[in-house]
Amino acid sequence: MNTVTLDRERFQQNDIPTRLNHLAAHLAQIQSFVTNGTGEDKIVSLMRESLYFIEWTVPHYIDTDVDRSAELVDLGRILAQWLFNWEKIWADIEKRTEVAQIAGSLSERVQEVSSLAS
C-alpha cells in the first residue's frame, strides 16, 4: 500500500493531459499484449493501474469537465468488468479480440480527451 501511495503522489503531480496520456499508453499496451496473446499477468496489472489512474484523475478533472470525467468513469467500469471476467475472456479468442479492439479505441479516445484538456 505504501508504494501505491508514493506512486499516487508522483502521478498526481502531473497535469491532467499527462495523466490522461499515461492512461492512453496503458490502454495501448493492453491492446498490444491481448493481440499478441502474451503477458496475461501484465495485462491484469495494467488494467488495475489504469483503474488507479482514473481514480486519481477524475476528482481533479471533474471541476473543469464533467462530461469527460463521466467518460473516464465509464472507462473504469469497462476495465472493472474485464478484470471480473478475465479468466473467461482470456480463454476465448473472440472475446480477447474484442477486448483488444475496444482497448485500442479507448486509447485513441483518451488521447483525444487529453488534447482537449490541454
VEXTI-858600 format. One record per residue: residue number from 1; x, y, z negated of N, C-alpha, C in turn. Coordinates in nm, 3 decimals. Layout:
// residues N
SITE, NUM, X, Y, Z, X, Y, Z, X, Y, Z
...
END
This chain:
// residues 118
SITE, 1, 0.082, -0.120, 0.000, 0.000, 0.000, 0.000, 0.086, 0.125, 0.000
SITE, 2, 0.200, 0.120, -0.063, 0.289, 0.235, -0.069, 0.337, 0.276, 0.070
SITE, 3, 0.374, 0.177, 0.155, 0.420, 0.211, 0.289, 0.308, 0.271, 0.371
SITE, 4, 0.184, 0.225, 0.350, 0.071, 0.282, 0.422, 0.055, 0.428, 0.382
SITE, 5, 0.070, 0.458, 0.253, 0.060, 0.595, 0.206, 0.167, 0.682, 0.269
SITE, 6, 0.292, 0.631, 0.273, 0.400, 0.707, 0.334, 0.376, 0.728, 0.482
SITE, 7, 0.333, 0.626, 0.553, 0.303, 0.639, 0.694, 0.188, 0.737, 0.716
SITE, 8, 0.093, 0.735, 0.626, -0.020, 0.827, 0.636, 0.028, 0.971, 0.625
SITE, 9, 0.112, 0.996, 0.529, 0.164, 1.132, 0.512, 0.240, 1.178, 0.636
SITE, 10, 0.324, 1.092, 0.688, 0.402, 1.127, 0.807, 0.309, 1.146, 0.928
SITE, 11, 0.213, 1.056, 0.944, 0.118, 1.064, 1.055, 0.039, 1.194, 1.049
SITE, 12, -0.007, 1.232, 0.931, -0.091, 1.349, 0.917, -0.013, 1.480, 0.930
SITE, 13, 0.118, 1.474, 0.935, 0.197, 1.594, 0.961, 0.189, 1.633, 1.108
SITE, 14, 0.150, 1.538, 1.193, 0.136, 1.565, 1.336, 0.007, 1.643, 1.363
SITE, 15, 0.006, 1.718, 1.472, -0.116, 1.785, 1.512, -0.213, 1.681, 1.573
SITE, 16, -0.336, 1.723, 1.594, -0.440, 1.631, 1.643, -0.403, 1.570, 1.778
SITE, 17, -0.357, 1.648, 1.877, -0.321, 1.585, 2.005, -0.214, 1.478, 1.991
SITE, 18, -0.116, 1.500, 1.906, -0.011, 1.399, 1.885, -0.069, 1.275, 1.821
SITE, 19, -0.157, 1.292, 1.724, -0.222, 1.176, 1.660, -0.301, 1.096, 1.763
SITE, 20, -0.374, 1.168, 1.848, -0.454, 1.101, 1.949, -0.366, 1.030, 2.052
SITE, 21, -0.253, 1.089, 2.083, -0.160, 1.023, 2.175, -0.104, 0.894, 2.116
SITE, 22, -0.080, 0.893, 1.985, -0.037, 0.769, 1.919, -0.146, 0.662, 1.931
SITE, 23, -0.270, 0.703, 1.909, -0.382, 0.611, 1.920, -0.395, 0.558, 2.063
SITE, 24, -0.384, 0.646, 2.161, -0.392, 0.605, 2.302, -0.281, 0.506, 2.336
SITE, 25, -0.161, 0.531, 2.283, -0.048, 0.440, 2.308, -0.076, 0.303, 2.249
SITE, 26, -0.134, 0.299, 2.129, -0.169, 0.171, 2.068, -0.269, 0.095, 2.154
SITE, 27, -0.369, 0.166, 2.204, -0.470, 0.101, 2.288, -0.408, 0.048, 2.417
SITE, 28, -0.316, 0.122, 2.474, -0.247, 0.076, 2.595, -0.163, -0.048, 2.565
SITE, 29, -0.100, -0.052, 2.447, -0.023, -0.170, 2.408, -0.114, -0.289, 2.386
SITE, 30, -0.229, -0.265, 2.326, -0.326, -0.373, 2.307, -0.365, -0.429, 2.444
SITE, 31, -0.396, -0.340, 2.538, -0.432, -0.384, 2.673, -0.321, -0.470, 2.732
SITE, 32, -0.198, -0.425, 2.721, -0.085, -0.497, 2.780, -0.067, -0.635, 2.717
SITE, 33, -0.067, -0.640, 2.585, -0.048, -0.769, 2.517, -0.162, -0.866, 2.547
SITE, 34, -0.285, -0.816, 2.548, -0.400, -0.903, 2.576, -0.393, -0.952, 2.721
SITE, 35, -0.359, -0.863, 2.812, -0.348, -0.901, 2.953, -0.244, -1.010, 2.973
SITE, 36, -0.132, -0.997, 2.903, -0.024, -1.095, 2.915, -0.048, -1.220, 2.833
SITE, 37, -0.148, -1.217, 2.744, -0.177, -1.333, 2.660, -0.070, -1.362, 2.558
SITE, 38, 0.002, -1.259, 2.518, 0.110, -1.277, 2.421, 0.092, -1.181, 2.304
SITE, 39, 0.160, -1.212, 2.195, 0.164, -1.121, 2.082, 0.035, -1.109, 2.004
SITE, 40, -0.032, -1.221, 1.982, -0.161, -1.215, 1.913, -0.149, -1.144, 1.778
SITE, 41, -0.046, -1.176, 1.701, -0.028, -1.109, 1.572, -0.004, -0.960, 1.589
SITE, 42, 0.072, -0.924, 1.692, 0.099, -0.783, 1.719, -0.028, -0.710, 1.760
SITE, 43, -0.113, -0.776, 1.837, -0.240, -0.716, 1.878, -0.325, -0.683, 1.756
SITE, 44, -0.336, -0.779, 1.666, -0.415, -0.759, 1.545, -0.357, -0.644, 1.463
SITE, 45, -0.226, -0.640, 1.452, -0.159, -0.533, 1.379, -0.186, -0.396, 1.444
SITE, 46, -0.179, -0.391, 1.576, -0.206, -0.266, 1.647, -0.351, -0.221, 1.627
SITE, 47, -0.445, -0.315, 1.627, -0.585, -0.280, 1.605, -0.604, -0.224, 1.464
SITE, 48, -0.541, -0.286, 1.366, -0.554, -0.237, 1.227, -0.492, -0.099, 1.214
SITE, 49, -0.373, -0.081, 1.270, -0.309, 0.051, 1.264, -0.394, 0.156, 1.335
SITE, 50, -0.455, 0.118, 1.445, -0.542, 0.212, 1.518, -0.660, 0.255, 1.432
SITE, 51, -0.714, 0.161, 1.356, -0.823, 0.197, 1.264, -0.776, 0.298, 1.160
SITE, 52, -0.654, 0.281, 1.110, -0.598, 0.379, 1.017, -0.582, 0.514, 1.087
SITE, 53, -0.530, 0.514, 1.210, -0.511, 0.639, 1.283, -0.644, 0.714, 1.296
SITE, 54, -0.749, 0.640, 1.325, -0.882, 0.702, 1.336, -0.925, 0.758, 1.201
SITE, 55, -0.910, 0.677, 1.097, -0.948, 0.720, 0.962, -0.873, 0.846, 0.920
SITE, 56, -0.748, 0.855, 0.958, -0.664, 0.968, 0.918, -0.679, 1.090, 1.009
SITE, 57, -0.747, 1.074, 1.121, -0.763, 1.185, 1.215, -0.901, 1.248, 1.207
SITE, 58, -1.004, 1.168, 1.200, -1.141, 1.221, 1.208, -1.170, 1.329, 1.104
SITE, 59, -1.133, 1.313, 0.977, -1.167, 1.418, 0.881, -1.106, 1.555, 0.915
SITE, 60, -0.992, 1.556, 0.982, -0.928, 1.682, 1.018, -0.976, 1.736, 1.152
SITE, 61, -1.036, 1.652, 1.230, -1.080, 1.689, 1.364, -1.227, 1.726, 1.368
SITE, 62, -1.303, 1.675, 1.273, -1.448, 1.694, 1.275, -1.487, 1.841, 1.262
SITE, 63, -1.403, 1.919, 1.194, -1.434, 2.062, 1.178, -1.429, 2.136, 1.311
SITE, 64, -1.349, 2.088, 1.404, -1.334, 2.158, 1.531, -1.412, 2.094, 1.645
SITE, 65, -1.440, 1.963, 1.635, -1.510, 1.896, 1.745, -1.586, 1.773, 1.695
SITE, 66, -1.710, 1.795, 1.661, -1.793, 1.687, 1.605, -1.816, 1.576, 1.707
SITE, 67, -1.842, 1.613, 1.833, -1.871, 1.513, 1.936, -1.752, 1.420, 1.959
SITE, 68, -1.634, 1.477, 1.969, -1.514, 1.395, 1.992, -1.482, 1.311, 1.867
SITE, 69, -1.510, 1.366, 1.752, -1.490, 1.288, 1.629, -1.584, 1.168, 1.626
SITE, 70, -1.707, 1.187, 1.673, -1.803, 1.077, 1.680, -1.754, 0.970, 1.778
SITE, 71, -1.691, 1.013, 1.888, -1.634, 0.916, 1.982, -1.527, 0.831, 1.914
SITE, 72, -1.445, 0.895, 1.833, -1.340, 0.821, 1.761, -1.401, 0.722, 1.663
SITE, 73, -1.507, 0.762, 1.595, -1.575, 0.671, 1.502, -1.630, 0.551, 1.579
SITE, 74, -1.689, 0.577, 1.696, -1.739, 0.467, 1.780, -1.625, 0.375, 1.822
SITE, 75, -1.511, 0.432, 1.856, -1.394, 0.352, 1.890, -1.354, 0.264, 1.772
SITE, 76, -1.360, 0.320, 1.652, -1.329, 0.242, 1.532, -1.424, 0.124, 1.516
SITE, 77, -1.548, 0.145, 1.549, -1.647, 0.035, 1.541, -1.611, -0.076, 1.639
SITE, 78, -1.570, -0.037, 1.759, -1.531, -0.137, 1.859, -1.412, -0.218, 1.809
SITE, 79, -1.311, -0.148, 1.758, -1.192, -0.218, 1.706, -1.228, -0.311, 1.591
SITE, 80, -1.314, -0.265, 1.502, -1.355, -0.348, 1.389, -1.429, -0.473, 1.437
SITE, 81, -1.513, -0.457, 1.539, -1.583, -0.573, 1.595, -1.485, -0.672, 1.657
SITE, 82, -1.387, -0.619, 1.727, -1.285, -0.707, 1.786, -1.211, -0.783, 1.677
SITE, 83, -1.172, -0.712, 1.573, -1.100, -0.778, 1.463, -1.184, -0.887, 1.399
SITE, 84, -1.311, -0.857, 1.376, -1.400, -0.952, 1.312, -1.418, -1.079, 1.396
SITE, 85, -1.416, -1.063, 1.528, -1.440, -1.176, 1.620, -1.314, -1.221, 1.692
SITE, 86, -1.197, -1.183, 1.640, -1.075, -1.202, 1.715, -1.046, -1.348, 1.752
SITE, 87, -1.069, -1.441, 1.664, -1.041, -1.582, 1.697, -1.123, -1.628, 1.817
SITE, 88, -1.249, -1.590, 1.822, -1.335, -1.626, 1.935, -1.289, -1.556, 2.063
SITE, 89, -1.254, -1.429, 2.050, -1.209, -1.353, 2.167, -1.082, -1.414, 2.223
SITE, 90, -0.986, -1.442, 2.135, -0.856, -1.494, 2.180, -0.870, -1.630, 2.249
SITE, 91, -0.968, -1.708, 2.206, -0.987, -1.842, 2.263, -1.059, -1.840, 2.398
SITE, 92, -1.114, -1.726, 2.437, -1.196, -1.717, 2.559, -1.131, -1.618, 2.656
SITE, 93, -1.078, -1.668, 2.766, -1.006, -1.585, 2.862, -1.093, -1.472, 2.918
SITE, 94, -1.221, -1.498, 2.939, -1.311, -1.394, 2.990, -1.329, -1.281, 2.889
SITE, 95, -1.344, -1.318, 2.763, -1.359, -1.216, 2.658, -1.229, -1.136, 2.642
SITE, 96, -1.116, -1.206, 2.652, -0.987, -1.137, 2.643, -0.971, -1.038, 2.759
SITE, 97, -1.009, -1.080, 2.877, -1.001, -0.992, 2.994, -1.088, -0.868, 2.973
SITE, 98, -1.207, -0.889, 2.918, -1.297, -0.777, 2.890, -1.235, -0.682, 2.787
SITE, 99, -1.175, -0.738, 2.682, -1.110, -0.655, 2.580, -0.997, -0.574, 2.642
SITE, 100, -0.918, -0.637, 2.728, -0.807, -0.566, 2.792, -0.860, -0.449, 2.877
SITE, 101, -0.965, -0.472, 2.951, -1.022, -0.367, 3.035, -1.077, -0.253, 2.949
SITE, 102, -1.147, -0.288, 2.844, -1.204, -0.186, 2.756, -1.093, -0.108, 2.687
SITE, 103, -0.991, -0.178, 2.639, -0.879, -0.110, 2.571, -0.812, -0.011, 2.665
SITE, 104, -0.795, -0.050, 2.792, -0.736, 0.041, 2.890, -0.822, 0.164, 2.913
SITE, 105, -0.951, 0.143, 2.926, -1.044, 0.256, 2.944, -1.045, 0.348, 2.823
SITE, 106, -1.044, 0.286, 2.705, -1.044, 0.366, 2.583, -0.914, 0.445, 2.568
SITE, 107, -0.804, 0.384, 2.607, -0.675, 0.455, 2.602, -0.681, 0.579, 2.690
SITE, 108, -0.734, 0.563, 2.811, -0.747, 0.677, 2.901, -0.838, 0.785, 2.843
SITE, 109, -0.947, 0.742, 2.783, -1.042, 0.838, 2.724, -0.977, 0.913, 2.608
SITE, 110, -0.904, 0.844, 2.523, -0.839, 0.910, 2.410, -0.735, 1.009, 2.461
SITE, 111, -0.667, 0.977, 2.570, -0.572, 1.072, 2.630, -0.646, 1.197, 2.680
SITE, 112, -0.763, 1.178, 2.739, -0.843, 1.293, 2.783, -0.883, 1.379, 2.664
SITE, 113, -0.928, 1.315, 2.558, -0.969, 1.387, 2.438, -0.849, 1.462, 2.381
SITE, 114, -0.733, 1.399, 2.384, -0.611, 1.462, 2.335, -0.581, 1.590, 2.412
SITE, 115, -0.596, 1.585, 2.544, -0.569, 1.706, 2.623, -0.671, 1.815, 2.595
SITE, 116, -0.794, 1.777, 2.563, -0.897, 1.875, 2.528, -0.870, 1.939, 2.392
SITE, 117, -0.804, 1.861, 2.304, -0.776, 1.909, 2.169, -0.657, 2.004, 2.167
SITE, 118, -0.583, 2.007, 2.275, -0.462, 2.093, 2.280, -0.499, 2.239, 2.283
END
